[in-house]
Amino acid sequence: MHLSTVHDILFIINVIANANIIARTANDSVRNAVGRTASADRVGFIGIGLRNAEFQSRGHTCAAEEIFNIDDAPHGHMHMRFTDVRVPKENMILGEGRGFEVAQGRLGPGRIHHCMRSLGLAEAALKLMCERSLTREAFGRPLAKLGANGDIIAQARIDIEMTRLLCLKAAWLMDHEGTDAAQPFISMIKVAAPNMALKIIDEAMQMHGGIGLSQDTPLATWYGAQRTLRFADGPDSVHRMVIARRELSQYR
């Protein structure tokens, strides 16, 4: 059996079976990295573009990562190193150096799914904010009637509805025009949705006062998840670059 060797692969993945990941080699270049694992210990390793991966390794180390001081159990995020990994060449997907290409094939729908969840969290945060504003009083009046709280609630609803329409347009374009036509809109919603959700969750936390930062509401956990999403599946700056590049192409 012909084997391909990669030395000291270092990457962060969710430790679940059948995971899709991008692996970086020790020199930080992206190598074929999307596939599935069938390893008996369910470590979730796929290495360099494997399908039903078999691998030989001199050893691996695994350490739990905490995101916003949360370990995200039972799935978690792990920092893993595999040394001198050997995999069958026939298990490669597409070919060497094409892992990023494979990954992009599924990241479009994945990004839209993330944004749908952001919309759901924004709705849930707005619900908590409204309930708090009507049941909590200060200076003898409900919070809803104090300061600009009514404006904040109204703006939250406006932002949710605008973002929902952009999400629907991106999904419609993927279904009817294909990934290339939808790409700038996927990037738009990937930037817009988590930022919108963060803003509304932040306002809900403010409406709750100190309790909004504690374990007594889910708001702080939601905030951490949405802030993380501004990195996941491409950071905001990269998506803005994609949007600007497509926009400028019309004038060249």
Order of alpha helices (4+ residues) and beta strands (2+ residues): beta-beta-beta-beta-beta-alpha-beta-beta-alpha-alpha-alpha-alpha
